[in-house]
Amino acid sequence: MEVSVTVNGTVRSADVEPRTLLAHFLRDDLGLTGTNIGCDTSSCGACTVLVDGRSAKSCTLLAVQADGAEVTTIEGLAGDDGLHPMQQAFHECHALQCGYCTPGMVMAAVSLVDEYDGLDAAGVREGLEGNLCRCTGYQNIVKAVLAASE
Amino acid sequence: MTDTLDTRTLDDSSPFAGGIVGKARLRKEDPALLTGESKFIDDLVLPGALWIACVRSPHAHARIGSIDSSAALAIDGVVAVHTGPDLADAWAAPLPCAWPVTDDMKNPAHHPVAIDKANYAGDIVAIVVASSRYTAADGVEGVVVDYEPLEAVVDLDDAASDRVVIHDDCGTNVSYDWALIPDPDAVDAAFADAVHHVTETYVHQRLIPAPMEPRGVAAVPSPHNGDMILYSSTQIPHVLKVMAALTLGMPEQKLRVIAPSVGGGFGCKLNVYAEEIVCMALANRHGVPVRWTETRTEAAVSTIQGRAQRQTIELAADADGKLTAVRATLLADMGAYLQLVAPGVPLLGAFLYHGLYDVPAYAFTCRSVFTNLTPTDAYRGAGRPEATYAIERAMDSLAIAVGVGPDEIRSLNFIPTEKFPYDSPAGLIFDSGNYQPTLDRAKELVDWDGRRAEQAERRSAGSTTQLGLGISSYVEMCGLAPSRTLAALNYGAGGWESATVRILPTCKVQVVTGSTPQGQGHETSWSMIVADQLGVDPDDVEVLHSDTAISPLGMDTYGSRSLSVGGTAVWMATEKVIDKARTIAAHMMEANTEDLEFSGGVFSVKGSPDKEVPLAGVAFGAFTAHDLPDGMEPNLEAQVTWDPGNFVFPFGTHIAVVEVDEETGAVELVDYAAVDDCGNQINPMIVEGQLHGGIVQGVAQALWEEAVYDEDGQLRAANLADYLVPSAAECIDMKMDHTVTPSTSNPMGVKGIGEAGTIASTPAVMNAVVDALRPHGITDIVMPASPMRVRRAIEAAGGGAS
């Protein structure tokens, strides 16, 4: 099936099998490998991207479901003037180690901060419940998201 | 935290004077990881590659009958289906086990693809080769295997009984018996004379390591010249190169192994796996790249699991509670086969069941058995979390028996600071330690006395939300390892590490390390060490690693060895380069070498402040080689291979505070303090980060994680929806502090910190849970302390029947 998705501001079209996951479409058809895949039960959140501005696990969507949508991946976050404030906060707070969960975690955090005003630590922890990290124990991730939300 | 016990990160004795080491520095690894630029194994673009998918036995124990591949082969895009018999000559040897811990250890042949019998649910019985990952997965559905199910052995005692023998050629399920009893008579005498004799039995459940990146492999052949590149999401590209060449039967010099960005390891990527050998063999057979990426559900059975042992620990003590002997007896689960270092994992704890306590008599024995479950092997801490758990849980029991507090029993028994270096009863020499301050500070951080008062108030008020406090003081041995010690333990390799430091003509620096990172920040830390020594900017230092063509010598990353062994090699190579540069600088300034000082990247002549030459001038001079001292080789480069003379022994005290809801059985972590000592700290930010993650992994063993199997050997927690890797919502902010007691085992005075958090936290949490429930007479909860288990324990104790 032909799908057409605006990815990081550019319209991208491809002919995909109907069963193709959005995550695989981004990675294998568009070469945007920053979106990582960490599970097969939509549990880990490593593949989180923004679909029409809201975070979504790209393994829970078929590529065809994103037809006509605007998708932002981790590759679309940093601008000409450097890292996005959330990426910068993750850097400054040492909120990543192996970095595999990081693209999804950053995208989920961007969406969380966008959706809620006045986030506190408990709110960040609750809001990121769908994104797993095995390295950091989350302490510095929470710190980074709070720093970026200010 | 500004209010710290020890504001230092470096002891005065540290060799670092450059102002870079010892201060937090942001990681140079981050920008690529934060933007998606980093390439993990599944990101690699390999034109023409075929994908494999594995047909795995659904039975824990079954004879393999006929295999019908016709439906798979009928699928457009499926190239081949290979069975075990097809591939029997595709490799030279079964999968390797590098640690024959005893001469008569039973080690059944572990074929990459099973030939006639599957020995665990997940054992590979056939391989589908296809043009895409989707098609390969479709192909698996089209392979029909005729199995004859056999009775599965899943229980450790059942395994040890040999009621059902899994491997006919072994004749028994017992792989080995191993003992460390330096003085049996002394142990017997101590127990005979003991006023207090504590005996406890604990179970370490099976854990799934679950790095966020599943494993992956790609083998890229050059059919006509015989070269092969093996990409693997591995912790051990160097070890893998040797073992894969031997296992496949190819010349080692033709094999290059590359670990791309690796998304966490925690021990489970310290192995030689079937899929690595299968991809290499099929790349040879099909003449094109062959690749595989593990799915998460597959990983639950196809990647090693950790812990899995039952331990009995006995303490002998005098009337005051002073320990006189410790005796530990283990029954450990190897799973269906012996993976790379599996037999040695329980034994890495063999030396530590007396913890950080001064104990005169010691005995340790371990029996390891086969079961029809996924093989076990190293998982963060590997043997040391188990040992620490046993002694730290039992110390609380001893405190109760003696009638003193858990803090007091520890203080009474800590190895006194003046006894270092300490000759341990298990035969080790502990390098350095000063334990009491870590306990004092941890108590302060959690307001120990205040919390005790609150606990008493809640109890007297009849609250059903009980408070519990748990202490865990630990010492661990890491920095694996002195090669001669490994020889004494029958390990199949050395414990050295290699480094090359190369100052380029423009005074930029390349560091080649045999240590292989999976998120620990080696590039940043190694840069800081070298920059501090050379007086250059850390950003001018590039650290090269994880590719055997670039870094041909290495022993890789596990056992918290990278800094104390690999980092030391880097430090020594840099010193060696400075020595050469000093000779050239002296020649340039027509001065004596011994009259030269090197500071801030400049060589100067003592007493002649106007005579100086910067390192950059020396580097360019070494490159042009126009005027070098007679006989000196051009360029500034040095290689060092460092074999440590001893382990390093980090230590600390962690305290957990939990609330236990007696009505629901729910346990909530409400406070946590960690006071650790890893000697001199290169980058305190990274030290703290390692601890954060390690602590949560250990808390997860106590409260959430378990690879639950049923009686047929079926894994009931095979994905991240059922296996409870904690999220941010279950975790809390931990209070961190440290002390600095430098190691004497290496010139940097550093110890390891990668595993310490995991080692310390599990017993802290479980001691807290039991402390909360002690009024019910409860002395143990089997891990993880789930609401169901806590409620059942309360009900069994006759309480809370509501």
HADDOCK unambig.tbl for C-alpha pairs under 7 A between the chains (distance, minus, plus):
assign (segid A and resid 33 and name CA) (segid B and resid 36 and name CA) 6.74 0.50 0.50
assign (segid A and resid 33 and name CA) (segid B and resid 43 and name CA) 5.59 0.50 0.50
assign (segid A and resid 34 and name CA) (segid B and resid 35 and name CA) 6.96 0.50 0.50
assign (segid A and resid 34 and name CA) (segid B and resid 36 and name CA) 3.65 0.50 0.50
assign (segid A and resid 34 and name CA) (segid B and resid 37 and name CA) 6.49 0.50 0.50
assign (segid A and resid 38 and name CA) (segid B and resid 212 and name CA) 5.62 0.50 0.50
assign (segid A and resid 38 and name CA) (segid B and resid 213 and name CA) 5.65 0.50 0.50
assign (segid A and resid 38 and name CA) (segid B and resid 214 and name CA) 6.55 0.50 0.50
assign (segid A and resid 38 and name CA) (segid B and resid 296 and name CA) 6.67 0.50 0.50
assign (segid A and resid 39 and name CA) (segid B and resid 295 and name CA) 6.47 0.50 0.50
assign (segid A and resid 39 and name CA) (segid B and resid 296 and name CA) 4.63 0.50 0.50
assign (segid A and resid 40 and name CA) (segid B and resid 295 and name CA) 6.68 0.50 0.50
assign (segid A and resid 40 and name CA) (segid B and resid 296 and name CA) 5.96 0.50 0.50
assign (segid A and resid 40 and name CA) (segid B and resid 297 and name CA) 6.82 0.50 0.50
assign (segid A and resid 41 and name CA) (segid B and resid 721 and name CA) 6.65 0.50 0.50
assign (segid A and resid 43 and name CA) (segid B and resid 720 and name CA) 5.82 0.50 0.50
assign (segid A and resid 43 and name CA) (segid B and resid 721 and name CA) 5.90 0.50 0.50
assign (segid A and resid 74 and name CA) (segid B and resid 35 and name CA) 5.75 0.50 0.50
assign (segid A and resid 74 and name CA) (segid B and resid 36 and name CA) 6.12 0.50 0.50
assign (segid A and resid 75 and name CA) (segid B and resid 35 and name CA) 5.66 0.50 0.50
assign (segid A and resid 75 and name CA) (segid B and resid 36 and name CA) 5.97 0.50 0.50
assign (segid A and resid 87 and name CA) (segid B and resid 34 and name CA) 6.10 0.50 0.50
assign (segid A and resid 91 and name CA) (segid B and resid 26 and name CA) 6.92 0.50 0.50
assign (segid A and resid 91 and name CA) (segid B and resid 30 and name CA) 6.15 0.50 0.50
assign (segid A and resid 92 and name CA) (segid B and resid 26 and name CA) 6.40 0.50 0.50
assign (segid A and resid 97 and name CA) (segid B and resid 519 and name CA) 4.46 0.50 0.50
assign (segid A and resid 97 and name CA) (segid B and resid 520 and name CA) 6.18 0.50 0.50
assign (segid A and resid 98 and name CA) (segid B and resid 262 and name CA) 6.84 0.50 0.50
assign (segid A and resid 98 and name CA) (segid B and resid 263 and name CA) 4.94 0.50 0.50
assign (segid A and resid 98 and name CA) (segid B and resid 264 and name CA) 5.49 0.50 0.50
assign (segid A and resid 98 and name CA) (segid B and resid 518 and name CA) 5.63 0.50 0.50
assign (segid A and resid 98 and name CA) (segid B and resid 519 and name CA) 3.46 0.50 0.50
assign (segid A and resid 99 and name CA) (segid B and resid 33 and name CA) 5.34 0.50 0.50
assign (segid A and resid 99 and name CA) (segid B and resid 263 and name CA) 6.46 0.50 0.50
assign (segid A and resid 99 and name CA) (segid B and resid 519 and name CA) 6.94 0.50 0.50
assign (segid A and resid 100 and name CA) (segid B and resid 212 and name CA) 6.27 0.50 0.50
assign (segid A and resid 100 and name CA) (segid B and resid 213 and name CA) 6.21 0.50 0.50
assign (segid A and resid 100 and name CA) (segid B and resid 263 and name CA) 5.04 0.50 0.50
assign (segid A and resid 101 and name CA) (segid B and resid 212 and name CA) 6.46 0.50 0.50
assign (segid A and resid 102 and name CA) (segid B and resid 34 and name CA) 6.40 0.50 0.50
assign (segid A and resid 103 and name CA) (segid B and resid 34 and name CA) 6.20 0.50 0.50
assign (segid A and resid 103 and name CA) (segid B and resid 36 and name CA) 6.67 0.50 0.50
assign (segid A and resid 125 and name CA) (segid B and resid 728 and name CA) 4.82 0.50 0.50
assign (segid A and resid 125 and name CA) (segid B and resid 729 and name CA) 4.62 0.50 0.50
assign (segid A and resid 126 and name CA) (segid B and resid 729 and name CA) 5.13 0.50 0.50
assign (segid A and resid 128 and name CA) (segid B and resid 728 and name CA) 6.51 0.50 0.50
assign (segid A and resid 129 and name CA) (segid B and resid 727 and name CA) 5.36 0.50 0.50
assign (segid A and resid 129 and name CA) (segid B and resid 728 and name CA) 5.77 0.50 0.50
assign (segid A and resid 129 and name CA) (segid B and resid 729 and name CA) 5.57 0.50 0.50
assign (segid A and resid 131 and name CA) (segid B and resid 727 and name CA) 6.85 0.50 0.50
assign (segid A and resid 132 and name CA) (segid B and resid 727 and name CA) 5.47 0.50 0.50
assign (segid A and resid 133 and name CA) (segid B and resid 212 and name CA) 6.72 0.50 0.50
assign (segid A and resid 134 and name CA) (segid B and resid 211 and name CA) 6.06 0.50 0.50
assign (segid A and resid 134 and name CA) (segid B and resid 212 and name CA) 6.25 0.50 0.50
assign (segid A and resid 134 and name CA) (segid B and resid 693 and name CA) 6.79 0.50 0.50
assign (segid A and resid 135 and name CA) (segid B and resid 693 and name CA) 4.78 0.50 0.50
assign (segid A and resid 136 and name CA) (segid B and resid 689 and name CA) 6.04 0.50 0.50
assign (segid A and resid 136 and name CA) (segid B and resid 692 and name CA) 5.82 0.50 0.50
assign (segid A and resid 136 and name CA) (segid B and resid 693 and name CA) 4.30 0.50 0.50
assign (segid A and resid 137 and name CA) (segid B and resid 692 and name CA) 5.06 0.50 0.50
assign (segid A and resid 137 and name CA) (segid B and resid 693 and name CA) 4.09 0.50 0.50
assign (segid A and resid 137 and name CA) (segid B and resid 696 and name CA) 5.34 0.50 0.50
assign (segid A and resid 138 and name CA) (segid B and resid 728 and name CA) 5.56 0.50 0.50
assign (segid A and resid 139 and name CA) (segid B and resid 733 and name CA) 5.67 0.50 0.50
